[in-house]
Amino acid sequence: MTTRKDALRAALTARGRATPPDELPPGNPPEAPSAEGVDSPAGPPRTAVRSGAVGAMGRALGRIASAAEEARAMVAAGDRIVELDPALIEPSFVSDRLGVSAEDDAALIEQVRERGQQVPILVRPHPEQANRYQVAYGHRRLRAALALGRLVRAVVKPLTDEDLVVAQGQENSARTDLSYIERATFAVTLEDRGFERSVIMAALSMEKTQLSRLIAVGRAVPAAIVAAIGPAPKTGRPRWSALVEALARSDADAIVTRTLASDEFRALDSDARFVRLLTALTTAPERVRDGGRGPDGAVIAWTNPAGRAVVRIDRTPRRTQLTVDDVAEPEFGAFLVESLPDLYAAFRAKKARAPAE
């Protein structure tokens, strides 16, 4: 399987070497480099779980080491670091994130203001526009340079689309620890753009079976739900798979709509929003006998004489929706449909008698 180091080396050297290597930019002493170049505070991949101050220090040291290694690898490969006008640089043609907090961006801008840009970004000449560039990775460093009105340090490589997505995926996945659903949506986007799975596997450092599961989850969760929840950095594959299963329930659409529309849901952080939706989808509906009403005014369920909820009834001021559980009462749904003409005739007859009664 392609490793991160192999993929990064291939992306940086595939098009040949540039002029003799430059020294590291100012502020990059080999002994104590800064972690400024990291695009997210999430740290390296989760190979071990640590908590508290010791864990935070370990993650910070890991980011520092990764940033220094990257800078030295670029220089060792003979890549020349140049300074570019950030206004001439566009984002990658595919996004691998569901958003970065304003606080994180502000913290990076302050670091660049105080210490300068410690690690260069990787760009390629724009494939369609002369004298412009496109980012492979380093989007946050680019935004910081724009905010500060400074030139951005960059390595320019003539990357193919495949080179770019491998470099982008490998670098961001390894150094910023993209969440499971961000990796899933990134993989789905790449596949929809026509990239072979071998390329996506290299971009995400993932073997075939893992990628198949990742893409399956990415396609099973509607984009609107992903957008509403966000990256959910603490939520992994088992819980996203549980959400996929929960979305199969017959009344899932109504639950999702009601949950995502609530102000309380929107006020939560990303992981808490995931928990709120999964809880709503996995909580058994309140069983109310024979047309009883729930606390929100909607009829929740009609139960048969054996006490089994056979029909779920969702009522709003504009519609009434009946959902028949064919497992609880086989063939009842078909019978109900066949009986609609007689039921409607009885309804009209009752309305006609109403004034006299």
C-alpha positions in Angstrom: 0.0 0.0 0.0 1.2 3.5 -0.8 2.5 5.3 2.3 2.1 9.0 3.1 5.8 9.5 2.6 5.8 7.7 -0.7 2.8 9.6 -2.0 4.2 12.9 -0.9 7.6 12.2 -2.4 5.9 11.2 -5.7 3.8 14.4 -5.7 6.9 16.6 -5.0 9.3 14.9 -7.4 7.2 13.5 -10.2 7.8 16.4 -12.5 11.6 16.7 -12.0 13.8 18.7 -9.7 14.0 22.5 -9.7 17.0 24.7 -9.1 19.5 23.8 -6.2 17.8 23.5 -2.9 17.2 26.6 -0.8 17.7 26.8 2.9 14.7 26.7 5.2 12.9 30.0 5.4 13.7 32.3 8.3 12.3 31.0 11.5 12.8 27.3 10.7 15.8 26.3 12.8 16.1 22.5 12.5 16.3 22.1 16.3 13.1 23.9 17.2 10.7 24.5 14.3 7.2 25.9 14.8 3.9 24.1 14.3 2.4 27.0 12.4 2.1 25.1 9.2 -0.5 22.7 10.6 -3.9 23.2 9.0 -5.8 22.1 12.1 -5.3 21.7 15.8 -6.5 18.1 15.7 -3.0 16.6 15.4 -1.6 13.5 13.8 -3.6 10.3 13.1 -5.0 8.6 16.2 -2.5 5.8 16.8 -2.9 6.1 20.6 -5.3 7.9 22.8 -4.0 10.3 25.4 -5.8 12.9 27.5 -5.1 16.0 29.5 -1.9 18.1 29.5 0.4 15.2 28.6 -1.7 14.2 25.6 -2.0 17.9 24.4 1.8 18.3 24.6 2.4 15.1 22.7 0.1 16.1 19.9 1.7 19.6 19.7 5.2 18.0 19.5 3.9 15.7 16.8 2.7 18.6 14.7 6.0 20.4 15.2 7.9 17.4 14.0 5.7 16.9 11.0 6.0 20.5 9.9 9.8 20.4 10.2 9.9 17.1 8.3 7.8 18.4 5.5 9.9 21.6 5.1 13.2 19.6 5.1 11.7 17.1 2.6 10.9 19.9 0.2 14.3 21.4 0.4 16.0 18.0 0.2 14.0 17.2 -3.0 15.5 20.3 -4.6 12.4 22.4 -4.6 12.8 26.1 -4.6 10.6 28.1 -2.2 9.2 31.2 -3.8 7.0 34.0 -2.6 3.7 34.5 -4.4 0.8 37.0 -4.3 -1.9 35.1 -2.5 -4.5 36.8 -4.7 -3.2 34.8 -7.7 -3.8 31.4 -5.9 -7.1 29.5 -6.0 -8.2 26.7 -3.8 -8.0 23.1 -4.8 -10.8 21.9 -7.2 -12.0 19.5 -4.5 -12.7 20.3 -0.8 -11.8 17.8 1.9 -13.3 19.7 4.8 -16.7 20.6 6.2 -15.5 23.8 7.7 -12.8 25.3 9.9 -13.7 27.3 13.0 -13.2 31.1 12.9 -11.2 30.7 16.2 -8.7 28.3 14.6 -8.2 30.6 11.6 -7.8 33.6 14.0 -5.2 31.7 16.0 -3.2 30.8 12.9 -3.3 34.4 11.6 -1.9 35.6 14.9 0.9 33.0 14.8 1.8 34.1 11.2 1.7 37.7 12.3 4.1 37.1 15.1 6.5 34.5 13.7 6.0 34.5 10.0 5.0 31.6 7.8 7.2 28.7 8.9 6.2 26.0 6.3 5.6 26.6 2.6 2.4 25.6 0.9 2.2 23.4 -2.2 0.7 24.8 -5.4 0.6 24.0 -9.1 0.3 26.3 -12.1 -3.4 26.8 -12.8 -4.4 24.3 -15.5 -6.7 26.8 -17.2 -5.5 30.3 -16.3 -2.1 31.7 -17.2 0.0 33.3 -14.4 -2.3 31.8 -11.7 -1.9 28.9 -9.3 -4.0 26.3 -7.5 -3.4 24.9 -4.0 -2.7 21.3 -3.3 -2.4 21.9 0.4 -1.9 24.8 2.7 -5.3 26.5 2.4 -5.3 28.0 5.9 -1.8 29.4 5.5 -3.0 30.9 2.2 -6.0 32.5 4.0 -3.7 33.8 6.7 -1.4 35.5 4.2 -4.4 37.1 2.5 -5.8 38.4 5.8 -2.4 39.9 6.7 -1.7 41.3 3.2 1.6 39.3 2.9 3.2 37.2 0.2 2.8 33.5 0.8 5.8 31.1 0.7 5.1 28.3 -1.7 6.6 25.4 -3.7 5.4 25.3 -7.3 5.1 21.9 -8.9 3.4 21.0 -12.3 1.1 18.4 -10.7 -1.5 16.4 -12.6 -5.0 16.2 -11.1 -4.1 12.8 -9.7 -0.9 14.2 -8.2 -2.8 17.1 -6.6 -5.5 15.0 -4.9 -3.0 12.5 -3.6 -0.8 15.2 -2.1 -3.8 17.0 -0.7 -5.4 13.9 0.8 -2.2 12.5 2.2 -1.0 15.7 3.7 -4.3 16.9 5.2 -5.4 13.4 6.3 -2.1 12.8 8.1 -1.5 16.2 9.6 -4.9 17.5 10.3 -6.7 14.3 11.2 -9.8 14.8 9.1 -12.9 13.3 10.7 -14.5 10.1 9.4 -17.3 11.9 7.6 -14.9 14.4 6.0 -12.9 11.5 4.6 -16.0 9.9 3.4 -17.3 12.9 1.6 -13.9 13.6 0.2 -13.7 10.0 -1.2 -17.2 10.3 -2.7 -16.4 13.6 -4.3 -13.3 12.2 -5.9 -15.1 9.1 -7.2 -17.9 11.3 -8.6 -15.2 13.3 -10.4 -14.0 10.1 -12.1 -10.9 9.3 -10.1 -10.0 5.6 -9.9 -10.3 4.0 -6.5 -6.5 3.3 -6.6 -5.9 7.1 -6.6 -8.4 7.6 -3.8 -6.8 4.8 -1.8 -3.4 6.5 -2.2 -4.9 9.9 -1.2 -6.4 8.5 2.0 -3.7 5.9 2.9 -6.5 3.3 2.9 -6.8 -0.2 1.6 -9.6 -1.4 -0.7 -12.0 -2.8 1.8 -11.7 0.2 4.1 -12.3 2.6 1.2 -15.4 0.6 0.1 -16.9 0.9 3.6 -16.0 4.6 3.7 -17.7 5.4 0.4 -20.7 3.3 1.3 -21.3 5.4 4.4 -20.6 8.6 2.5 -23.2 7.8 -0.1 -25.8 6.5 2.5 -25.9 9.7 4.6 -27.7 12.5 2.7 -25.6 15.6 2.0 -28.1 17.8 3.9 -27.6 15.8 7.1 -23.8 15.9 6.8 -23.9 19.7 6.3 -26.2 20.1 9.3 -24.1 18.0 11.6 -20.7 19.1 10.4 -17.3 17.3 10.8 -18.1 15.6 14.1 -14.4 15.0 14.8 -15.0 12.6 17.7 -17.5 10.4 15.8 -16.1 7.4 14.0 -17.3 4.7 11.6 -19.4 2.6 14.0 -21.6 5.5 15.0 -22.0 6.8 11.4 -22.9 3.2 10.4 -25.5 3.2 13.2 -26.9 6.4 11.8 -27.2 4.9 8.4 -29.2 2.0 9.8 -31.4 4.4 11.8 -32.2 6.3 8.7 -33.9 3.2 7.3 -36.9 3.5 9.7 -40.1 4.4 8.0 -40.6 7.8 9.8 -36.9 8.9 9.5 -37.7 11.8 7.2 -40.1 13.4 9.6 -37.7 12.9 12.5 -34.7 14.3 10.6 -36.7 17.4 9.4 -38.0 18.1 12.9 -34.6 17.6 14.6 -32.5 19.6 12.2 -35.0 22.5 12.2 -34.8 23.0 16.0 -32.9 25.9 17.4 -31.6 23.7 20.2 -30.0 21.4 17.6 -28.3 24.2 15.8 -26.9 25.6 19.0 -25.0 22.4 19.8 -21.4 21.7 18.7 -20.9 19.2 15.8 -20.5 16.0 17.8 -23.4 16.9 20.0 -25.6 17.5 16.9 -24.7 14.0 15.7 -25.7 12.5 19.1 -29.0 14.5 19.1 -30.0 13.2 15.7 -28.9 9.6 16.3 -30.8 9.6 19.6 -33.9 11.0 17.9 -33.8 8.3 15.3 -33.1 5.4 17.7 -35.7 6.3 20.3 -38.8 4.1 20.0 -41.9 6.2 19.1 -44.4 6.8 21.9 -47.2 4.3 21.6 -50.6 6.0 21.9 -53.7 4.0 21.6 -56.5 4.6 19.1 -55.9 8.2 18.0 -54.4 9.5 21.2 -52.2 12.6 20.7 -48.6 13.2 21.6 -47.2 16.3 23.3 -46.7 18.1 20.0 -50.3 17.6 18.9 -49.5 15.0 16.3 -51.1 11.5 16.5 -48.1 9.2 17.1 -49.5 5.7 16.5 -52.6 3.5 16.1 -52.3 0.2 17.9 -54.2 -3.0 17.1 -56.1 -5.0 19.9 -52.9 -6.9 20.6 -51.2 -3.7 21.5 -48.8 -3.5 18.5 -48.3 -0.2 16.8 -49.6 -0.8 13.3 -50.1 2.7 11.8 -47.9 5.7 12.5 -49.8 8.9 11.9 -48.0 12.2 11.4 -50.3 15.3 11.3 -49.5 18.9 10.5 -51.9 21.7 9.7 -51.4 20.9 6.0 -51.4 17.1 5.8 -52.0 13.8 7.5 -49.6 11.0 6.7 -50.2 7.3 7.5 -47.4 4.8 7.6 -48.4 1.2 7.9 -46.0 -1.3 9.5 -46.4 -4.3 7.1 -44.3 -6.5 9.5 -46.6 -5.9 12.4 -49.8 -6.4 10.4 -49.1 -8.0 6.9 -51.6 -7.1 4.1 -53.3 -4.4 6.2 -51.8 -1.6 4.1 -53.1 -3.2 0.9 -56.5 -3.7 2.5 -56.6 0.0 3.6 -55.8 1.2 0.1 -58.5 -1.1 -1.4 -61.0 0.3 1.2 -60.4 3.9 0.4 -63.4 4.3 -1.9 -65.8 2.9 0.7 -64.1 5.0 3.4 -64.4 8.1 1.4 -68.1 7.4 0.6 -68.8 6.9 4.3 -66.9 10.2 5.0 -69.0 12.1 2.5 -72.2 10.6 3.9 -71.3 11.5 7.4 -70.6 15.1 6.3 -74.0 15.3 4.6 -75.8 14.2 7.8 -73.8 16.5 10.0 -76.1 19.6 9.8 -79.2 17.5 10.7 -77.4 15.9 13.7 
